[in-house]
Amino acid sequence: MFTEAQFDHFFAHVRAGHTHGPCLDITRRDNGTYAFRSTVPQPCGTTAELEFTEAEVLAFLDGIAQGDFDRNTTPNMALCR
């Protein structure tokens, strides 16, 4: 779980060419998949890890680069708080 500010900071970090950073680490595994892990302490004390294919990661990173997740491009997106 991240705050909006933390995720915006992550977007800026990725746009600068970094995949390890402020709230999320993206690590390539030996089998070609990618693990996404939070670097932010979670309220429950446990951490989750999500696994994605290379195509999914590239699409995600391209979406960040293109601004697809920026708040002003998704006005109808529901925000969970």
C-alpha positions as a LaTeX table, in Angstrom:
\begin{tabular}{lrrr}
\hline
Residue & $x$ (\AA) & $y$ (\AA) & $z$ (\AA) \\
\hline
Met1 & 0.00 & 0.00 & 0.00 \\
Phe2 & 1.38 & 3.41 & $-0.99$ \\
Thr3 & 0.28 & 6.98 & $-0.58$ \\
Glu4 & $-0.47$ & 8.97 & $-3.70$ \\
Ala5 & 2.67 & 11.05 & $-3.12$ \\
Gln6 & 4.83 & 7.92 & $-2.78$ \\
Phe7 & 3.50 & 6.48 & $-6.03$ \\
Asp8 & 4.01 & 9.80 & $-7.85$ \\
His9 & 7.59 & 9.78 & $-6.58$ \\
Phe10 & 7.98 & 6.23 & $-7.91$ \\
Phe11 & 6.70 & 7.37 & $-11.33$ \\
Ala12 & 9.32 & 10.15 & $-11.40$ \\
His13 & 11.99 & 7.64 & $-10.40$ \\
Val14 & 11.00 & 5.24 & $-13.21$ \\
Arg15 & 10.90 & 8.07 & $-15.75$ \\
Ala16 & 14.51 & 8.80 & $-14.73$ \\
Gly17 & 15.45 & 5.19 & $-15.58$ \\
His18 & 15.41 & 3.57 & $-12.12$ \\
Thr19 & 13.42 & 0.47 & $-11.12$ \\
His20 & 14.49 & 0.32 & $-7.48$ \\
Gly21 & 13.42 & 3.04 & $-5.25$ \\
Pro22 & 11.09 & 5.04 & $-3.16$ \\
Cys23 & 8.17 & 2.67 & $-2.68$ \\
Leu24 & 8.50 & $-0.25$ & $-5.09$ \\
Asp25 & 11.37 & $-2.45$ & $-6.25$ \\
Ile26 & 11.17 & $-4.29$ & $-9.56$ \\
Thr27 & 13.59 & $-7.21$ & $-9.76$ \\
Arg28 & 14.18 & $-9.57$ & $-12.69$ \\
Arg29 & 14.38 & $-13.21$ & $-11.69$ \\
Asp30 & 16.48 & $-15.94$ & $-13.29$ \\
Asn31 & 13.35 & $-17.45$ & $-14.87$ \\
Gly32 & 12.61 & $-14.22$ & $-16.77$ \\
Thr33 & 9.71 & $-13.05$ & $-14.62$ \\
Tyr34 & 9.77 & $-9.88$ & $-12.54$ \\
Ala35 & 8.98 & $-9.48$ & $-8.86$ \\
Phe36 & 7.37 & $-6.28$ & $-7.59$ \\
Arg37 & 7.93 & $-5.66$ & $-3.86$ \\
Ser38 & 6.97 & $-2.76$ & $-1.65$ \\
Thr39 & 9.78 & $-0.94$ & 0.12 \\
Val40 & 7.28 & 0.85 & 2.35 \\
Pro41 & 6.59 & $-0.70$ & 5.78 \\
Gln42 & 3.07 & $-2.11$ & 5.75 \\
Pro43 & 0.58 & $-1.74$ & 8.61 \\
Cys44 & 0.22 & $-5.50$ & 9.04 \\
Gly45 & 3.98 & $-6.00$ & 9.14 \\
Thr46 & 4.07 & $-8.40$ & 6.21 \\
Thr47 & 5.12 & $-7.76$ & 2.64 \\
Ala48 & 3.54 & $-8.93$ & $-0.58$ \\
Glu49 & 5.25 & $-9.81$ & $-3.81$ \\
Leu50 & 3.62 & $-9.71$ & $-7.22$ \\
Glu51 & 5.03 & $-11.56$ & $-10.23$ \\
Phe52 & 4.76 & $-10.33$ & $-13.81$ \\
Thr53 & 6.00 & $-11.39$ & $-17.23$ \\
Glu54 & 8.47 & $-9.25$ & $-19.15$ \\
Ala55 & 5.70 & $-8.11$ & $-21.53$ \\
Glu56 & 3.55 & $-6.99$ & $-18.59$ \\
Val57 & 6.43 & $-5.06$ & $-17.02$ \\
Leu58 & 7.31 & $-3.38$ & $-20.31$ \\
Ala59 & 3.67 & $-2.35$ & $-20.81$ \\
Phe60 & 3.55 & $-0.96$ & $-17.25$ \\
Leu61 & 6.80 & 0.99 & $-17.67$ \\
Asp62 & 5.63 & 2.31 & $-21.04$ \\
Gly63 & 2.37 & 3.42 & $-19.44$ \\
Ile64 & 4.34 & 5.33 & $-16.82$ \\
Ala65 & 6.52 & 6.95 & $-19.50$ \\
Gln66 & 3.43 & 7.92 & $-21.51$ \\
Gly67 & 1.65 & 9.37 & $-18.47$ \\
Asp68 & $-1.16$ & 6.80 & $-18.57$ \\
Phe69 & $-1.34$ & 6.69 & $-14.78$ \\
Asp70 & $-1.04$ & 10.40 & $-14.13$ \\
Arg71 & $-4.00$ & 11.78 & $-12.25$ \\
Asn72 & $-4.96$ & 14.31 & $-14.92$ \\
Thr73 & $-5.21$ & 11.55 & $-17.57$ \\
Thr74 & $-7.50$ & 9.32 & $-15.49$ \\
Pro75 & $-10.21$ & 11.67 & $-14.18$ \\
Asn76 & $-12.80$ & 8.91 & $-13.73$ \\
Met77 & $-10.49$ & 6.54 & $-11.87$ \\
Ala78 & $-11.65$ & 5.71 & $-8.36$ \\
Leu79 & $-9.04$ & 6.32 & $-5.70$ \\
Cys80 & $-8.94$ & 4.05 & $-2.67$ \\
Arg81 & $-7.85$ & 5.70 & 0.52 \\
\hline
\end{tabular}
